[in-house]
Amino acid sequence: MKLFTAVIEKDTDTNLYVGYVPGLAGAHSQAETLDELRENLQEVIEMLLDFDLWR
């Protein structure tokens, strides 16, 4: 299992959490809760890594 670090901020205009994984192009998401954001980012990372295997 590989670990990734995400940068997370709260957008005060939309009240959403936004996050991205530095060094992993396309790994970004937003959500209303931190738990939902973590799940979204995990899904995006998995999709990006699976896509990279098929290149």
Phi and psi restraints in degrees (range 20) as a CNS / XPLOR table:
assign (resid 1 and name C) (resid 2 and name N)
       (resid 2 and name CA) (resid 2 and name C) 1.0 -98.7 20.0 2
assign (resid 2 and name N) (resid 2 and name CA)
       (resid 2 and name C) (resid 3 and name N) 1.0 140.6 20.0 2
assign (resid 2 and name C) (resid 3 and name N)
       (resid 3 and name CA) (resid 3 and name C) 1.0 -102.4 20.0 2
assign (resid 3 and name N) (resid 3 and name CA)
       (resid 3 and name C) (resid 4 and name N) 1.0 140.8 20.0 2
assign (resid 3 and name C) (resid 4 and name N)
       (resid 4 and name CA) (resid 4 and name C) 1.0 -124.1 20.0 2
assign (resid 4 and name N) (resid 4 and name CA)
       (resid 4 and name C) (resid 5 and name N) 1.0 149.2 20.0 2
assign (resid 4 and name C) (resid 5 and name N)
       (resid 5 and name CA) (resid 5 and name C) 1.0 -103.8 20.0 2
assign (resid 5 and name N) (resid 5 and name CA)
       (resid 5 and name C) (resid 6 and name N) 1.0 132.6 20.0 2
assign (resid 5 and name C) (resid 6 and name N)
       (resid 6 and name CA) (resid 6 and name C) 1.0 -113.3 20.0 2
assign (resid 6 and name N) (resid 6 and name CA)
       (resid 6 and name C) (resid 7 and name N) 1.0 144.9 20.0 2
assign (resid 6 and name C) (resid 7 and name N)
       (resid 7 and name CA) (resid 7 and name C) 1.0 -98.8 20.0 2
assign (resid 7 and name N) (resid 7 and name CA)
       (resid 7 and name C) (resid 8 and name N) 1.0 125.6 20.0 2
assign (resid 7 and name C) (resid 8 and name N)
       (resid 8 and name CA) (resid 8 and name C) 1.0 -125.5 20.0 2
assign (resid 8 and name N) (resid 8 and name CA)
       (resid 8 and name C) (resid 9 and name N) 1.0 135.3 20.0 2
assign (resid 8 and name C) (resid 9 and name N)
       (resid 9 and name CA) (resid 9 and name C) 1.0 -135.4 20.0 2
assign (resid 9 and name N) (resid 9 and name CA)
       (resid 9 and name C) (resid 10 and name N) 1.0 159.3 20.0 2
assign (resid 9 and name C) (resid 10 and name N)
       (resid 10 and name CA) (resid 10 and name C) 1.0 -106.1 20.0 2
assign (resid 10 and name N) (resid 10 and name CA)
       (resid 10 and name C) (resid 11 and name N) 1.0 122.8 20.0 2
assign (resid 10 and name C) (resid 11 and name N)
       (resid 11 and name CA) (resid 11 and name C) 1.0 -81.7 20.0 2
assign (resid 11 and name N) (resid 11 and name CA)
       (resid 11 and name C) (resid 12 and name N) 1.0 114.3 20.0 2
assign (resid 11 and name C) (resid 12 and name N)
       (resid 12 and name CA) (resid 12 and name C) 1.0 -72.4 20.0 2
assign (resid 12 and name N) (resid 12 and name CA)
       (resid 12 and name C) (resid 13 and name N) 1.0 -21.8 20.0 2
assign (resid 12 and name C) (resid 13 and name N)
       (resid 13 and name CA) (resid 13 and name C) 1.0 -74.3 20.0 2
assign (resid 13 and name N) (resid 13 and name CA)
       (resid 13 and name C) (resid 14 and name N) 1.0 -43.1 20.0 2
assign (resid 13 and name C) (resid 14 and name N)
       (resid 14 and name CA) (resid 14 and name C) 1.0 -101.0 20.0 2
assign (resid 14 and name N) (resid 14 and name CA)
       (resid 14 and name C) (resid 15 and name N) 1.0 -12.9 20.0 2
assign (resid 14 and name C) (resid 15 and name N)
       (resid 15 and name CA) (resid 15 and name C) 1.0 65.5 20.0 2
assign (resid 15 and name N) (resid 15 and name CA)
       (resid 15 and name C) (resid 16 and name N) 1.0 22.7 20.0 2
assign (resid 15 and name C) (resid 16 and name N)
       (resid 16 and name CA) (resid 16 and name C) 1.0 -103.5 20.0 2
assign (resid 16 and name N) (resid 16 and name CA)
       (resid 16 and name C) (resid 17 and name N) 1.0 152.5 20.0 2
assign (resid 16 and name C) (resid 17 and name N)
       (resid 17 and name CA) (resid 17 and name C) 1.0 -86.7 20.0 2
assign (resid 17 and name N) (resid 17 and name CA)
       (resid 17 and name C) (resid 18 and name N) 1.0 135.3 20.0 2
assign (resid 17 and name C) (resid 18 and name N)
       (resid 18 and name CA) (resid 18 and name C) 1.0 -123.8 20.0 2
assign (resid 18 and name N) (resid 18 and name CA)
       (resid 18 and name C) (resid 19 and name N) 1.0 141.5 20.0 2
assign (resid 18 and name C) (resid 19 and name N)
       (resid 19 and name CA) (resid 19 and name C) 1.0 -146.4 20.0 2
assign (resid 19 and name N) (resid 19 and name CA)
       (resid 19 and name C) (resid 20 and name N) 1.0 154.8 20.0 2
assign (resid 19 and name C) (resid 20 and name N)
       (resid 20 and name CA) (resid 20 and name C) 1.0 -148.6 20.0 2
assign (resid 20 and name N) (resid 20 and name CA)
       (resid 20 and name C) (resid 21 and name N) 1.0 160.5 20.0 2
assign (resid 20 and name C) (resid 21 and name N)
       (resid 21 and name CA) (resid 21 and name C) 1.0 -108.4 20.0 2
assign (resid 21 and name N) (resid 21 and name CA)
       (resid 21 and name C) (resid 22 and name N) 1.0 110.8 20.0 2
assign (resid 21 and name C) (resid 22 and name N)
       (resid 22 and name CA) (resid 22 and name C) 1.0 -59.6 20.0 2
assign (resid 22 and name N) (resid 22 and name CA)
       (resid 22 and name C) (resid 23 and name N) 1.0 137.0 20.0 2
assign (resid 22 and name C) (resid 23 and name N)
       (resid 23 and name CA) (resid 23 and name C) 1.0 84.8 20.0 2
assign (resid 23 and name N) (resid 23 and name CA)
       (resid 23 and name C) (resid 24 and name N) 1.0 -2.1 20.0 2
assign (resid 23 and name C) (resid 24 and name N)
       (resid 24 and name CA) (resid 24 and name C) 1.0 -123.1 20.0 2
assign (resid 24 and name N) (resid 24 and name CA)
       (resid 24 and name C) (resid 25 and name N) 1.0 92.0 20.0 2
assign (resid 24 and name C) (resid 25 and name N)
       (resid 25 and name CA) (resid 25 and name C) 1.0 -56.0 20.0 2
assign (resid 25 and name N) (resid 25 and name CA)
       (resid 25 and name C) (resid 26 and name N) 1.0 129.7 20.0 2
assign (resid 25 and name C) (resid 26 and name N)
       (resid 26 and name CA) (resid 26 and name C) 1.0 90.7 20.0 2
assign (resid 26 and name N) (resid 26 and name CA)
       (resid 26 and name C) (resid 27 and name N) 1.0 -4.5 20.0 2
assign (resid 26 and name C) (resid 27 and name N)
       (resid 27 and name CA) (resid 27 and name C) 1.0 -89.3 20.0 2
assign (resid 27 and name N) (resid 27 and name CA)
       (resid 27 and name C) (resid 28 and name N) 1.0 84.1 20.0 2
assign (resid 27 and name C) (resid 28 and name N)
       (resid 28 and name CA) (resid 28 and name C) 1.0 -148.8 20.0 2
assign (resid 28 and name N) (resid 28 and name CA)
       (resid 28 and name C) (resid 29 and name N) 1.0 154.6 20.0 2
assign (resid 28 and name C) (resid 29 and name N)
       (resid 29 and name CA) (resid 29 and name C) 1.0 -163.6 20.0 2
assign (resid 29 and name N) (resid 29 and name CA)
       (resid 29 and name C) (resid 30 and name N) 1.0 176.5 20.0 2
assign (resid 29 and name C) (resid 30 and name N)
       (resid 30 and name CA) (resid 30 and name C) 1.0 -145.4 20.0 2
assign (resid 30 and name N) (resid 30 and name CA)
       (resid 30 and name C) (resid 31 and name N) 1.0 158.7 20.0 2
assign (resid 30 and name C) (resid 31 and name N)
       (resid 31 and name CA) (resid 31 and name C) 1.0 -165.9 20.0 2
assign (resid 31 and name N) (resid 31 and name CA)
       (resid 31 and name C) (resid 32 and name N) 1.0 166.2 20.0 2
assign (resid 31 and name C) (resid 32 and name N)
       (resid 32 and name CA) (resid 32 and name C) 1.0 -79.9 20.0 2
assign (resid 32 and name N) (resid 32 and name CA)
       (resid 32 and name C) (resid 33 and name N) 1.0 -27.1 20.0 2
assign (resid 32 and name C) (resid 33 and name N)
       (resid 33 and name CA) (resid 33 and name C) 1.0 -127.6 20.0 2
assign (resid 33 and name N) (resid 33 and name CA)
       (resid 33 and name C) (resid 34 and name N) 1.0 159.4 20.0 2
assign (resid 33 and name C) (resid 34 and name N)
       (resid 34 and name CA) (resid 34 and name C) 1.0 -65.4 20.0 2
assign (resid 34 and name N) (resid 34 and name CA)
       (resid 34 and name C) (resid 35 and name N) 1.0 -37.3 20.0 2
assign (resid 34 and name C) (resid 35 and name N)
       (resid 35 and name CA) (resid 35 and name C) 1.0 -62.7 20.0 2
assign (resid 35 and name N) (resid 35 and name CA)
       (resid 35 and name C) (resid 36 and name N) 1.0 -44.3 20.0 2
assign (resid 35 and name C) (resid 36 and name N)
       (resid 36 and name CA) (resid 36 and name C) 1.0 -65.1 20.0 2
assign (resid 36 and name N) (resid 36 and name CA)
       (resid 36 and name C) (resid 37 and name N) 1.0 -39.6 20.0 2
assign (resid 36 and name C) (resid 37 and name N)
       (resid 37 and name CA) (resid 37 and name C) 1.0 -63.7 20.0 2
assign (resid 37 and name N) (resid 37 and name CA)
       (resid 37 and name C) (resid 38 and name N) 1.0 -42.6 20.0 2
assign (resid 37 and name C) (resid 38 and name N)
       (resid 38 and name CA) (resid 38 and name C) 1.0 -59.7 20.0 2
assign (resid 38 and name N) (resid 38 and name CA)
       (resid 38 and name C) (resid 39 and name N) 1.0 -44.6 20.0 2
assign (resid 38 and name C) (resid 39 and name N)
       (resid 39 and name CA) (resid 39 and name C) 1.0 -63.5 20.0 2
assign (resid 39 and name N) (resid 39 and name CA)
       (resid 39 and name C) (resid 40 and name N) 1.0 -43.1 20.0 2
assign (resid 39 and name C) (resid 40 and name N)
       (resid 40 and name CA) (resid 40 and name C) 1.0 -62.1 20.0 2
assign (resid 40 and name N) (resid 40 and name CA)
       (resid 40 and name C) (resid 41 and name N) 1.0 -45.9 20.0 2
assign (resid 40 and name C) (resid 41 and name N)
       (resid 41 and name CA) (resid 41 and name C) 1.0 -65.3 20.0 2
assign (resid 41 and name N) (resid 41 and name CA)
       (resid 41 and name C) (resid 42 and name N) 1.0 -38.9 20.0 2
assign (resid 41 and name C) (resid 42 and name N)
       (resid 42 and name CA) (resid 42 and name C) 1.0 -61.4 20.0 2
assign (resid 42 and name N) (resid 42 and name CA)
       (resid 42 and name C) (resid 43 and name N) 1.0 -42.8 20.0 2
assign (resid 42 and name C) (resid 43 and name N)
       (resid 43 and name CA) (resid 43 and name C) 1.0 -64.3 20.0 2
assign (resid 43 and name N) (resid 43 and name CA)
       (resid 43 and name C) (resid 44 and name N) 1.0 -43.8 20.0 2
assign (resid 43 and name C) (resid 44 and name N)
       (resid 44 and name CA) (resid 44 and name C) 1.0 -62.8 20.0 2
assign (resid 44 and name N) (resid 44 and name CA)
       (resid 44 and name C) (resid 45 and name N) 1.0 -44.3 20.0 2
assign (resid 44 and name C) (resid 45 and name N)
       (resid 45 and name CA) (resid 45 and name C) 1.0 -60.4 20.0 2
assign (resid 45 and name N) (resid 45 and name CA)
       (resid 45 and name C) (resid 46 and name N) 1.0 -46.0 20.0 2
assign (resid 45 and name C) (resid 46 and name N)
       (resid 46 and name CA) (resid 46 and name C) 1.0 -60.0 20.0 2
assign (resid 46 and name N) (resid 46 and name CA)
       (resid 46 and name C) (resid 47 and name N) 1.0 -43.8 20.0 2
assign (resid 46 and name C) (resid 47 and name N)
       (resid 47 and name CA) (resid 47 and name C) 1.0 -64.0 20.0 2
assign (resid 47 and name N) (resid 47 and name CA)
       (resid 47 and name C) (resid 48 and name N) 1.0 -43.2 20.0 2
assign (resid 47 and name C) (resid 48 and name N)
       (resid 48 and name CA) (resid 48 and name C) 1.0 -64.6 20.0 2
assign (resid 48 and name N) (resid 48 and name CA)
       (resid 48 and name C) (resid 49 and name N) 1.0 -41.1 20.0 2
assign (resid 48 and name C) (resid 49 and name N)
       (resid 49 and name CA) (resid 49 and name C) 1.0 -68.4 20.0 2
assign (resid 49 and name N) (resid 49 and name CA)
       (resid 49 and name C) (resid 50 and name N) 1.0 -39.3 20.0 2
assign (resid 49 and name C) (resid 50 and name N)
       (resid 50 and name CA) (resid 50 and name C) 1.0 -64.2 20.0 2
assign (resid 50 and name N) (resid 50 and name CA)
       (resid 50 and name C) (resid 51 and name N) 1.0 -42.1 20.0 2
assign (resid 50 and name C) (resid 51 and name N)
       (resid 51 and name CA) (resid 51 and name C) 1.0 -61.9 20.0 2
assign (resid 51 and name N) (resid 51 and name CA)
       (resid 51 and name C) (resid 52 and name N) 1.0 -40.5 20.0 2
assign (resid 51 and name C) (resid 52 and name N)
       (resid 52 and name CA) (resid 52 and name C) 1.0 -64.8 20.0 2
assign (resid 52 and name N) (resid 52 and name CA)
       (resid 52 and name C) (resid 53 and name N) 1.0 -31.5 20.0 2
assign (resid 52 and name C) (resid 53 and name N)
       (resid 53 and name CA) (resid 53 and name C) 1.0 -67.1 20.0 2
assign (resid 53 and name N) (resid 53 and name CA)
       (resid 53 and name C) (resid 54 and name N) 1.0 -28.3 20.0 2
assign (resid 53 and name C) (resid 54 and name N)
       (resid 54 and name CA) (resid 54 and name C) 1.0 -89.0 20.0 2
assign (resid 54 and name N) (resid 54 and name CA)
       (resid 54 and name C) (resid 55 and name N) 1.0 -2.3 20.0 2
